Amino acid sequence: MDAQLFYADLVRKPSTLEKLATSLRAENPWDAEKLSTSNNYLFLGMGSSHYASCMLAARLRSHGIQANAELSSNSLFPKLSPETVVIAVSASGKSEETNHVVQEHFSAHRIIALTNDVQSPLAALASSVISMDAQVEEGGVVCRTYSHTLALESALEDSILNRTSSLPAHLISSADAMNQLLETSDGWLPRFRETMLSAQGSYFVAPAARLANAQQAALMMREGPRKQAVGCETGDWSHVDVYLTKTIDYRMALFAGSVWEPNLMKWCTERESTVVSIGADIEGATYALRYLGDDEPAVRYFTESFIAELLAADCWRNP
């Protein structure tokens, strides 16, 4: 892994997202798979791939569709029906756990690989392949492929539900927001870094529907600069992380949009914890970090983890 190349990968993120939006506007690659609400779905993956798939599986279940997202390393998989489609997600297509479980346990099922390398071992194991089209990540860290996974899994949702998609427009708006964040980073990034870093870690919190972004944010801090970081869900925070605010210098980036924010902010205010609200002005926050289009939930979904990725790149390049 390389810090400078990781940053270069991030700089290219808006342009690859724009290209994906153009491609999806012309054709949804999932339509050729002829998937529907009558299928059951099992999503397999590790790390960022699993984070993203958990979001899609939850949305599909909200439509009454049977869908599960499981770590490939799990030994307690749901019992599959003949209608189950296995969707294996791996940016590199070389995830040992994912490739093993696909080959050893699910080879009798229809397997669709979602990967950034259509010549990878995972692609060879699959019935068909959907390319992430994120180009090669030279820095060795999953960043563009994470956003492309979110996007292509959203495209899968559109295809399954047979609905008119606003996804390409949302991706363009997200790319615009990322470009703005890059262009203005000299203004917001130093303060964000100073506010978020402490010897006791950085904490990222998001609503359940966007929990993957908090998990991805924390992973970027651990994987690149090797900083202690944790991702948590906004409502659950009051049951699992609140205790830390009493004993440590607690620094939180709060991805806005949960109805449970008042509970969280009550504790943080009483215990004088540091909170940066991202995407909205939240009463009691130390300050708010706003960006273009952050009042649109879909733009938040595709953009907010980029802020943490830029923080990780800055910490990695300038220890």
N, C-alpha and C positions, 0 to 999 in steps of 0.2 A: 504494500500500500504506500501511496505517496501523497503528501499533503498538498503540494502545488498542483498536482494533476487532479486531485479531488476538487480543489477550488475551480480548476478549469472545467471539470465535468459539470459543476454547478452553474457556471457562467453560460454553458451551452443548454441548460435545462429549458429555458423558455423557447428556444428555437426548435428543439426536438418535440416539445409539447405542441407547438404550432403545427409542425409537420404531421404529427399524429392526428390533430384536429382536422386538418385538410383531408387526410386519408379516411378518417371515420365519416366525414361529411359525404365522401364519394361512395363509401361502402362499409358496412359493418361486417367485419370478418366472421363474426359468430353466426350470421344469418345462414351461411352455408352449412353450419352444423345441424340446423333444423331442430334446435332444442325448444322445449315448451314447458308450460306449467305442469304437465303430467309427468315429467321426469323428476327423479330425486337426484340430489347433487351432494357429492362429497368433495370438498376442497382439501388438498394436501399441500403442505409447505413447511418451511422453517423460517424463523426470524421475520424479516419484513414481509416476506411472502405470506406467512401465516397471519400477521397483523392485518394486512389488507383483506385477506379472504374472510376473516372473521366479520368484517363490516358488511361484505356482500352477503354472506350466509344469513346474517341477522335481517338484512333488508328483504331477502327472498322469503324468509320465514314470516315476515310481517305481511306478505302477500299470500300466505297460506301454502307456500311451496316448501316441501321438505328439503332442508339443506343444512349441512354441517361442515364446519371448518375444523380440521384436526391437525395437530403437529404430526409430521411424518414419523417422528420417534415414538409416538404413542403406541401402546400395545392393546388399548381398549377402544377399538373402532366400532362404530355403530354397525348393526347387521344390515347388509345391503340387499336391496331387492334387485330383480332383473332390470328394472327401469333406471337404476342408479347410474349416473354418469360421473366418473371420477375425473376431476380437473386438478392436475398436478402443476403446481406453480413453483418455478425456480428461475431466477434471473440468469444464472450461469448454465442451468441445465445439468449441473454436476453435483448437486446436493446429494451426499451419500445416503442420508436417511430417506429422502424422497425417492431416489432411484431404487433403493433396496425394497422399500415397501410396495412400490408400484410393480416391480418384477416378481416379488415373492408372494404378494397377497391379493393383488387386484388385476392380474394379467388376463383374467377371464372377462373383465368388464370393459366397457368402452372407456378409453382414457384419452383425454385431451390435454396436451401439454401447453402451458402458457410460459414461454421462455424468451430470453433475448438472444439465444443462440439456437437457430433452427437445425444446426448440425450436431447438437450436443447429445450426450448419452440419453438424457431424458426424452428428447425428441425421437430418438430411435426406438424407445420403448412404447411410444404413444400411438394411438390409432390415427390421430391428426394433431396438427401443431398450429398454435396461434402465436405469431411473433409480437414481442413487446415493442419492437422498432424504436428502441431507445439509443441505439448505436453503442459502441464499446465504451465502457466506463474505465478510462485509463487509470484513474486513481485507485481502482480496486475496491471501492466502497459502493454499496447499493444506494443510489440516490435518484438518478433519472429513472432507473428501472422501477423504483418504488412508486413514483408518480404515474408511470405508464401502467403499472399493475392496477393501481386504483382506477385509472381511466378505462382500461380494457375490461376490467371486471364490471365497471358501470355500463360499458357497452354490451356486455353479456346480459346484464339485467334488462336493458332495453330490448334486446333481441328475444329473451325468454318471454317478456311481457308483451311483445309485439306492439310497442308504443313508439310514437314519434319522439325522436331524441333531441334534446337541447344540449346534449353533451359537447358537441364541437364548439358551440358558442361559449360554454362554461370554460372549456380548456383554453380558448383564446383569451378570455378574460383573466384566467389564472396566469397565463404567460405574460400578459400585460402587467399584472400585479408583481410578478417576479422581476420583470425588467425594471419596474419602478423601485423595488427593494434593492436591486443591484446598483442602480444609478444613485440612490440616496444613502447607500450603506455607510458612507463616511459620516453622515449625520446621526444615524440611529444605532449603528452597530457598537461603537465604543461604549455608549451608555448602557446598552443592553448587556454587553459583556461584563461591565463593571457591576451592574446590578445583579446579574444571575450567578456569578461565580463566587463560591466560598469553599473553604477546605472541607466543608461537610456536604458538598454536592449541589446539584441543580435538579429541580423537580419540574416536570411538565404534566399538566392536567388538562383533560379534554372531555367533552360530553361523550356519552356511550356511543353515539352514532359516528364519532370521529376519534375514538380511543386510539385507533391505529396511529394517528399522527403524534400523539403524546408518546407512544411506545417507540415510534421511529425517531422522534426527537431525542429521547434518552439514549437510544442505541447509537445515534450519530456521535453523541458526546463520549460514549464509552469506546466506540470502535476507532474513531479518529484520534482525538487528543488524549484518550484514555482517562477521562474525567468521570468521577462518580455521578451518576444520573439515574433518575427513576421516572417512569411514566405511570399515571394513575387516572382513573375516571372521576369526574367531578362529584357525582353523588357519593360514590364509594369512598372518596377522599375523607369524608367526615367519619368513616368507620375504620380506616386503615392508616392514613398518613397524618391525621390531625395530631396524633400523639407526639410527633417529632417537633411540632411548633413550640412545644413547651421546653424543649431541652437543647435545640441546636439553632444555628443561624440559618433559618429556613428560607430558601430563595425559590420562588415559583414563577413559571410562565403559565398563565391561565388562558387557554384557548377558549374564547368566549362562546356562549350560546346555550348553556345548560340552565334549566329552571332551578337547579340546586346550587347555583352560585351564591345566593344570600346566606345559606348555611355555612358554606366554606368561608366566605368573607367575614362572617361574624367571628369565627375563631381566629382568622388571620389578623383581624383588626385588634381584637382583645390581646393577642399575644405579640403584636407588633412585628409580624412576619412580612417579608418583602414579596410583593405580588406585582408582576407586570401583566396587565391585561392585554391580550393580543386579539385584535379584530373588533374591539368595542370599548367604549368608556364604561368602566365598572366602578361604582362608588366604593371608596376605600382602597383602591389599588394604588401602588406607589406611583405608577404612571401607566399610560395607555400607549401601545404601539399599534398604529393604524396603517393600513395599506389600501391600495386601490381596489375597490369592489368588495371590501370586507363585510358589507352588509348582506351579501348574497351567500347563503349556506354552501352552495356548490363551489363557489370560489374559495371559501374557507377550507373546504375539504381538500382541494387540490393544492392550496398555497401555503397554509400555515406551517407545515413541517419544513418548508424551504427556509424559513427564518431561523429555525434551530440548526439546519444544515450549514447555513452561513456562519452562525456562531461557532459551530464545531470546526469549520474550516479555519476561521480566524484564530481560535485557540490552538489548533494544530500547527498552523504556519508561524504563529507568533507566541510561543509558550510563555 
